Amino acid sequence: MSSSADAHISISRKPPWRRQQFWRVVLPTVAAVCAVGAGLLVYDAFVGSSGASQSKTGWGVTYPEPKTQKTVPLDSDAKAVARRFVQTAVARKNLREAYAFSGPAIREGMTLKQWLTGNIAVVPYKVTDATSARMAIDESHAKSAKLELLLDTPHEKPALFFMDLVKKNGKWFVNSWVPRASIPIPKNQ
């Protein structure tokens, strides 16, 4: 009895990769997958993901051309808002009025009560009656404008600032106020 049990156990089967039937199935499947992959690579090389021929646009991804905005003269209301912003928010005087024409990027979600504390996202500069401000218009569109303002107060270092204005519901707002370089924060007067 023991010899028949040993005979049954000793019969071994070949591993799958050593069987002829395994290779009759695997080789054509691998060849088909490689052919499909090569076909996709060739298709992408000639046509690309955007459907345009790569011979004209190169190998990078193509994007549609951005719509260019029509340039218009700077609105006088935008100039007035820029001037009042410097006289109020930048000078830290009459912050309630400054809150009214500050855009969402400047407010950073602050309430009027938080804004009135003076701890706001506006870089201050000492503004007096003797301060001169020169304005350069970088871009001016119907609903947005980018300005450069050079503020110069006697006995203070002049500072250059970049200002972004946006128009919403017919009203201009200052949406960004960034110094060109770091400036010293003025001391309390």
Phi, psi and omega in degrees: 000320180293326180291326178287327177292322178293323180295322180291322181287327185286347178288119182246151178257151178288148174296157186303322183288352178260003181263146183291324181295325179301312182288334177292336178264316187290314183300312177296326179294315179296319179297320180293318179296318178295321180294318178295316179299316179295321178297319178295320178296317179294317179299314180296325180293323183268326184253317178085172184285338181269353182089352178270150180295133181289342181295335180267323188258353182087193186268350182282171177286139180263143179236152177291151178295134178291147178288129179273135179277148179286130178279133180229159175298148181295131180295140179295330177294324178294319177298319180295319178295318179299316180296313182293327178297317178295318182289338184250290186292314182292320180280351183060042176235134179057060182293336177297317178293321180296325179298326184296328181242025173266133182280176184296328180289327178285318182292328181052038178077010182285145173278168178300320180298317178293322181297321184292347177290340179091353178272078187239167183274046177233121179291123183281160174211143181290111181247125177233183177294336181271359181289132174254144180230121175253137185242134173240136181265114177277313178216145177216117180234175183298325184238009178203158178206149176236126184235158169241131179238126176257112180260133182222114177248136178305140180068014176232155177285130178298150181223141178255133181233150173254136181230133173251132178243141175231149180247125180224129181055038176078007183236140180271142178228144173274120185253347181204141179216103188233131176286148177291324178219166179289137180240153178291139178284128182294149178279156178299140182264000000 
